[in-house]
Amino acid sequence: MSARPLAALLDRLGTPDVPLPRDADGPVVVAIGHGAAAVTLAAAALRRLDAARPVVEPPAAADWPFLHPLATAADWPADAVIWVPDLHDAFVNGQTNSTRLVTTQPLFVLQVWLDALATRRDVTLVAAADAAAIAEHAPEAVAGRGPWRHVHVIPAAPVGDVPPASPSFVGLPAAFRDPSPAARLAACGRALDAARTSPHLLAMASTCMEVNDLDTAGGLLDEAVAATPAWTAAHFEQGKLRLRLDDMEGAAAAFGQASALMPAFAAAAANWGATLGELDRPEEALAAFTRALDADPTNAQALNNFGVVSRELGRLPESEQAFRQVIALTPDLAFGHYNLGHTLFLQGRYHASLAAYVAGQQRDPARSPVQASRLALARLATGDAAGALRDLQACTAALPAGYRRQVLSDAHAVAWALLTTAPALPGWAQVGDWLSAELAR
């Protein structure tokens, strides 16, 4: 990376007459607006800095997913300003969310920069990003999630209808914008032929996973990990592959290593926790989810998993608090309400549990039979035996025989547990006798 005085860049960008918030300063400042408006806003932020500071312009952001190392702090001159006029281009990806290459994910890319900047307190990064591209490919930025909490985002005022920019890309940046895995596969092959780097290996492995060529993906990822054992992205992608292969031990090891290498990357810790949970290692899973939430406190999925594991460990107040946070973040998510209902039920707070289950069912277009049966048992616990029986009959009537028997058996076990804690529960026999008769058929 070559450096030049900031004054030269400011002369090129012109003198924008744009008011900025007083707090639009910090180690990372990102101006988000439509097209040139974002660059103008970022230029105004640059003008707050000492014009004698050296400017470093890294490679175009579209190439970032295919570079390692990306942010090399040792190469930056003292008091450097890193100028990125096209930050949004680092996040564009035509893959589906389940296969999306980690090096294109906004939470990963930004964390790489923040980790490097943490070692160089004298360096400032100023970037511009297109609002439409950020809204589509990096909603975390708008929400201020994860590492974006540490970024001073300056939004540009709306300027009406602005035609989207359509820059021309070639090679891997173009291939990962293409919705066709076949086109991506061909481009990755050409990139590997040109240079067998770890980023190229990861790009090809990710595309192979898209087309279910898991054997080839495994070989490529093994090669990438061997070549760059300290690169978080290689271990993370290997964890994704291990999950696809239903190898929970391998997935836990890979995600654990990724989290150890980049503790502030919440997705690594969250996936590590999920695999540890599947391996019935709840204490370790809870520690992993705690790490994920330290990095990304508003990660609803990590909060939900934290609540589930806390409940399994009998830590019901912590479980309840987590699910209430999930509901606050995603009020329309049915399973946030269902999970809260389950935790409240285990606490013996049956009326509150019933309310949570009802809220979940109102938001659940699939009307989960398991959750509907739990709602019925919450009705029973509050003394509404007739309502409980009505709900049980309705939610199990059309189920396949094996599934119906499983739901009824679980409900029967919970009903008996209720009877042992409340022997005088009104109407219990009405529900208990029906369940026994149905299971005896």
C-alpha positions in Angstrom: 0.0 0.0 0.0 1.4 3.4 -1.0 0.8 6.5 1.1 0.4 10.2 0.2 -0.6 13.2 2.3 -4.3 13.6 3.1 -4.2 17.1 1.6 -3.8 15.5 -1.9 -6.8 13.3 -1.5 -8.9 16.2 -0.2 -8.0 18.3 -3.2 -9.2 15.5 -5.4 -12.4 15.1 -3.5 -13.2 18.8 -3.4 -14.6 20.8 -0.6 -18.0 19.5 0.5 -20.4 21.8 2.3 -22.0 19.2 4.4 -22.7 19.5 8.1 -21.7 16.6 10.3 -22.7 15.4 13.7 -20.4 16.4 16.5 -19.6 12.8 17.3 -18.7 11.8 13.8 -15.2 10.9 14.8 -13.5 7.7 15.9 -11.2 4.9 14.7 -13.8 3.9 12.0 -16.1 6.4 10.3 -18.5 5.1 7.6 -20.6 7.5 5.6 -23.7 5.8 4.1 -25.6 7.4 1.3 -26.8 7.1 -2.2 -23.9 7.0 -4.7 -21.8 10.1 -4.7 -23.6 11.4 -1.6 -21.8 8.9 0.5 -18.4 9.9 -0.8 -19.2 13.6 -0.3 -20.2 12.9 3.3 -17.0 10.8 3.9 -14.9 13.6 2.4 -16.4 16.0 5.0 -15.3 13.6 7.7 -11.8 13.5 6.2 -11.6 17.2 6.4 -11.8 17.1 10.1 -8.4 15.3 10.2 -5.0 16.8 10.0 -4.3 17.3 6.3 -0.6 16.3 6.8 -1.5 12.8 7.8 -0.6 10.1 5.3 -3.4 8.3 3.4 -3.3 4.6 2.6 -5.7 3.3 0.0 -6.1 -0.5 0.3 -7.2 -2.7 -2.6 -10.7 -2.2 -4.0 -13.3 -3.5 -1.5 -14.7 -5.9 -4.1 -11.4 -7.8 -3.9 -11.3 -8.1 -0.1 -13.0 -11.5 0.2 -10.3 -13.0 -1.9 -7.3 -11.5 -0.1 -5.3 -12.8 3.0 -4.0 -11.1 4.9 -6.5 -8.3 4.4 -5.5 -5.6 7.0 -1.8 -5.6 7.7 -1.3 -3.1 10.4 2.5 -3.4 10.3 2.6 -1.9 6.8 0.7 1.3 7.8 2.7 4.5 8.3 2.4 6.4 11.6 -0.9 8.3 12.0 -2.2 6.8 8.8 -5.7 7.5 7.4 -7.2 4.5 5.5 -9.5 5.7 2.8 -12.2 3.2 1.4 -14.6 4.8 -1.0 -16.4 1.6 -1.9 -16.9 -0.3 1.3 -20.2 -1.8 0.3 -18.6 -3.8 -2.5 -16.9 -6.1 0.0 -20.3 -7.5 1.1 -22.1 -8.3 -2.2 -22.7 -12.0 -2.7 -25.1 -13.9 -4.9 -24.9 -17.1 -2.7 -27.7 -18.1 -0.4 -27.3 -17.3 3.3 -26.6 -20.9 4.2 -23.6 -21.2 2.0 -22.4 -17.5 1.9 -18.6 -17.3 1.9 -17.6 -16.0 5.3 -15.1 -13.5 3.9 -18.0 -11.6 2.3 -20.0 -11.4 5.5 -20.1 -7.9 6.9 -19.6 -9.0 10.6 -16.4 -10.9 9.6 -14.9 -8.3 7.3 -15.4 -5.4 9.7 -14.0 -7.4 12.6 -10.8 -8.1 10.6 -10.3 -4.4 10.3 -11.2 -3.6 13.9 -8.8 -6.3 15.2 -6.0 -4.8 13.1 -6.9 -1.2 14.1 -6.9 -2.2 17.8 -3.1 -2.7 17.4 -2.7 0.7 15.9 -4.5 3.4 17.9 -2.9 6.1 15.7 -4.7 4.9 12.6 -8.2 6.1 11.4 -10.3 4.3 8.7 -12.8 6.5 6.8 -15.2 4.8 4.3 -18.1 5.5 2.1 -20.8 3.0 1.4 -23.8 3.0 -0.9 -27.1 3.0 1.1 -29.0 0.6 -1.2 -26.2 -2.0 -1.3 -25.8 -1.8 2.5 -29.5 -2.2 3.1 -29.5 -5.4 0.9 -26.2 -7.0 1.8 -25.2 -5.5 5.2 -28.3 -4.8 7.3 -26.1 -5.3 10.4 -24.6 -1.9 9.7 -28.0 -0.2 9.8 -28.9 -2.0 13.0 -25.5 -1.3 14.6 -25.0 -5.0 15.4 -21.8 -6.7 16.4 -18.6 -4.8 15.4 -20.8 -2.1 13.8 -21.4 -0.9 17.4 -17.9 0.4 17.3 -18.3 2.3 14.0 -19.4 6.0 13.7 -22.0 5.7 11.0 -23.0 9.0 9.3 -26.2 8.6 7.3 -26.6 10.9 4.3 -30.0 12.7 4.0 -32.3 11.1 1.4 -32.0 12.6 -2.0 -35.0 11.0 -3.8 -34.9 8.3 -6.4 -31.3 7.6 -7.3 -30.4 5.0 -10.0 -28.2 2.3 -8.5 -24.6 2.3 -9.5 -23.6 -0.5 -11.8 -19.8 -0.8 -11.7 -18.1 -3.4 -13.8 -16.5 -6.4 -12.1 -14.4 -9.2 -13.4 -13.0 -12.5 -12.0 -14.1 -13.6 -8.5 -15.8 -10.3 -7.6 -18.0 -10.8 -10.6 -18.5 -14.5 -10.0 -19.7 -14.0 -6.5 -22.2 -11.5 -7.7 -23.7 -14.0 -10.1 -26.7 -16.0 -8.9 -25.4 -19.0 -10.9 -23.2 -21.5 -9.0 -22.0 -22.9 -12.3 -20.6 -19.6 -13.4 -19.0 -19.2 -9.9 -17.5 -22.7 -10.1 -15.8 -21.9 -13.4 -14.4 -18.6 -12.2 -13.1 -20.2 -9.0 -11.4 -22.9 -11.1 -9.7 -20.2 -13.2 -8.6 -18.3 -10.1 -7.1 -21.5 -8.6 -5.2 -22.2 -11.8 -3.8 -18.7 -11.7 -2.8 -18.8 -8.0 -3.5 -21.5 -5.4 -3.9 -19.2 -2.5 -6.0 -19.9 0.6 -8.7 -17.3 -0.3 -9.0 -19.0 -3.7 -9.3 -22.4 -2.0 -12.0 -21.1 0.3 -13.9 -19.5 -2.6 -13.9 -22.8 -4.5 -14.7 -24.9 -1.4 -17.7 -22.6 -0.7 -19.0 -23.0 -4.2 -18.5 -26.8 -4.1 -20.7 -26.8 -1.0 -23.3 -24.9 -3.0 -23.4 -27.7 -5.5 -23.1 -30.5 -2.9 -19.7 -31.6 -3.9 -18.6 -32.1 -0.3 -15.7 -34.4 -0.9 -13.9 -31.8 -3.1 -14.8 -29.0 -0.6 -13.2 -31.1 2.2 -9.9 -31.5 0.3 -9.8 -27.8 -0.5 -10.5 -26.7 3.0 -7.9 -29.1 4.4 -5.3 -27.6 2.1 -6.3 -24.0 3.1 -6.1 -24.8 6.8 -2.7 -26.4 6.4 -1.4 -23.4 4.4 -2.9 -20.7 6.8 -3.6 -22.4 10.2 -4.0 -19.0 11.9 -6.7 -17.8 9.5 -10.1 -17.7 11.1 -12.0 -17.9 7.8 -10.5 -21.3 6.9 -11.5 -22.9 10.2 -15.0 -21.3 10.0 -15.6 -22.7 6.5 -14.4 -26.1 7.6 -16.9 -26.0 10.5 -19.7 -25.3 8.0 -18.6 -28.3 6.0 -18.5 -30.5 9.1 -22.0 -29.5 9.9 -23.1 -30.5 6.3 -21.5 -33.9 6.9 -23.2 -34.3 10.3 -19.8 -34.4 12.0 -20.5 -32.5 15.2 -17.2 -33.3 16.8 -15.4 -32.0 13.8 -17.6 -28.9 13.5 -17.1 -28.1 17.2 -13.4 -28.4 16.8 -13.3 -26.1 13.7 -15.7 -23.5 15.1 -13.9 -23.5 18.5 -10.6 -22.9 16.7 -12.2 -20.0 14.7 -13.5 -18.5 17.9 -10.1 -18.8 19.6 -8.4 -17.0 16.7 -11.1 -14.2 16.5 -12.9 -14.0 19.8 -14.9 -11.0 18.8 -16.4 -12.7 15.7 -19.8 -13.7 17.2 -20.8 -16.2 14.5 -17.8 -18.4 15.3 -18.7 -18.5 19.0 -22.4 -19.0 18.3 -21.8 -21.9 15.9 -19.4 -23.4 18.4 -22.0 -23.2 21.1 -24.6 -24.8 18.9 -22.4 -27.7 18.1 -21.4 -28.2 21.7 -25.1 -28.2 22.6 -25.7 -30.9 20.0 -22.9 -32.9 21.7 -24.6 -32.6 25.1 -21.9 -30.4 26.5 -24.2 -27.6 27.9 -21.8 -25.9 30.2 -19.3 -25.4 27.4 -22.1 -24.4 25.1 -23.3 -21.7 27.5 -19.7 -20.3 27.7 -19.5 -20.2 23.9 -22.9 -18.4 23.6 -21.8 -16.0 26.3 -18.7 -15.1 24.2 -20.9 -14.6 21.2 -23.2 -12.3 23.1 -20.2 -10.3 24.5 -19.3 -9.6 20.8 -22.9 -9.2 19.5 -25.4 -8.5 22.4 -28.4 -8.1 20.1 -27.8 -11.4 18.2 -31.3 -12.9 18.6 -30.3 -16.4 17.6 -27.4 -16.5 20.1 -29.8 -15.1 22.8 -32.3 -17.8 22.0 -29.7 -20.6 22.2 -28.4 -19.1 25.4 -31.9 -19.2 26.8 -32.4 -22.9 25.7 -29.2 -24.1 27.3 -29.7 -22.1 30.5 -33.1 -23.7 30.8 -31.6 -27.2 30.3 -29.1 -26.4 33.1 -32.0 -25.3 35.4 -31.0 -21.6 35.3 -34.5 -20.4 34.7 -34.2 -16.7 35.6 -31.3 -16.3 33.1 -33.4 -18.3 30.5 -36.4 -16.0 31.0 -34.3 -12.9 30.6 -32.7 -14.2 27.4 -36.1 -15.0 25.8 -37.5 -11.6 26.8 -34.6 -10.0 25.0 -35.3 -12.2 22.0 -38.9 -11.1 22.0 -37.9 -7.4 22.3 -35.6 -7.8 19.3 -37.9 -10.0 17.1 -41.4 -9.5 18.4 -42.9 -11.4 15.5 -40.8 -14.5 16.0 -43.2 -17.2 17.3 -40.6 -19.4 18.9 -39.3 -16.5 21.1 -42.7 -16.5 22.7 -43.0 -20.3 22.8 -39.6 -20.6 24.5 -40.5 -18.0 27.0 -43.7 -19.9 27.7 -41.8 -23.1 28.3 -39.5 -21.4 30.8 -42.3 -19.7 32.6 -44.2 -23.1 32.8 -41.2 -24.7 34.4 -41.1 -21.9 37.0 -44.7 -22.7 37.9 -45.9 -19.3 36.5 -48.8 -20.9 34.5 -50.9 -17.8 33.7 -47.8 -16.0 32.3 -46.8 -19.1 30.5 -50.3 -19.4 28.9 -50.1 -15.8 27.7 -46.7 -16.4 26.1 -47.9 -19.5 24.3 -51.0 -17.7 23.0 -48.7 -14.9 21.7 -46.6 -17.5 20.0 -49.5 -19.3 18.4 -50.8 -16.0 17.1 -47.5 -15.5 15.3 -47.1 -19.0 14.1 -48.6 -19.6 10.6 -47.6 -23.3 10.8 -49.4 -23.8 14.2 -46.8 -26.2 15.5 -48.6 -29.2 17.1 -45.9 -29.6 19.7 -46.3 -26.0 20.9 -50.1 -26.2 20.6 -50.0 -29.2 22.9 -47.9 -27.2 25.4 -50.3 -24.4 25.2 -53.1 -26.8 26.1 -51.2 -28.0 29.1 -50.7 -24.4 30.2 -54.5 -24.1 30.0 -54.8 -27.2 32.2 -52.3 -25.8 34.7 -54.4 -22.6 35.0 -57.6 -24.7 35.7 -59.1 -24.6 32.2 -59.4 -28.3 31.6 -62.1 -27.9 29.0 -60.0 -25.5 27.0 -57.0 -27.8 27.3 -58.9 -30.8 26.0 -60.3 -28.8 23.1 -56.8 -27.7 22.1 -55.3 -31.1 22.5 -58.0 -32.7 20.3 -57.7 -30.0 17.7 -53.9 -30.0 17.4 -53.5 -33.8 17.2 -56.5 -34.8 15.1 -54.9 -34.7 11.7 -51.4 -35.8 12.6 -49.8 -39.0 11.2 -50.1 -41.8 13.7 -46.5 -42.0 14.8 -46.2 -38.2 15.3 -49.6 -38.1 17.0 -48.5 -40.7 19.5 -45.3 -38.9 20.2 -47.1 -35.6 20.9 -49.7 -37.3 23.1 -47.1 -39.3 25.0 -45.2 -36.1 25.8 -48.4 -34.3 26.8 -49.3 -37.3 29.1 -46.0 -37.1 30.8 -46.3 -33.4 31.5 -49.9 -33.9 32.7 -48.8 -36.5 35.2 -46.1 -34.2 36.4 -48.7 -31.4 36.9 -50.8 -33.8 39.0 -47.9 -34.6 41.3 -47.3 -30.9 42.0 -51.0 -30.0 42.2 -53.1 -33.1 43.2 -56.3 -31.0 43.4 -55.9 -29.5 39.9 -59.5 -28.9 38.7 -60.5 -31.1 35.8 -57.2 -33.0 35.6 -59.0 -36.3 35.2 -60.9 -35.0 32.1 -57.6 -34.4 30.3 -55.6 -37.3 31.8 -58.3 -39.9 31.1 -58.6 -38.8 27.5 -54.8 -38.9 27.0 -54.6 -42.4 28.5 -57.4 -43.7 26.3 -55.9 -42.3 23.2 -52.5 -43.8 24.0 -54.1 -47.2 24.7 -55.7 -47.4 21.2 
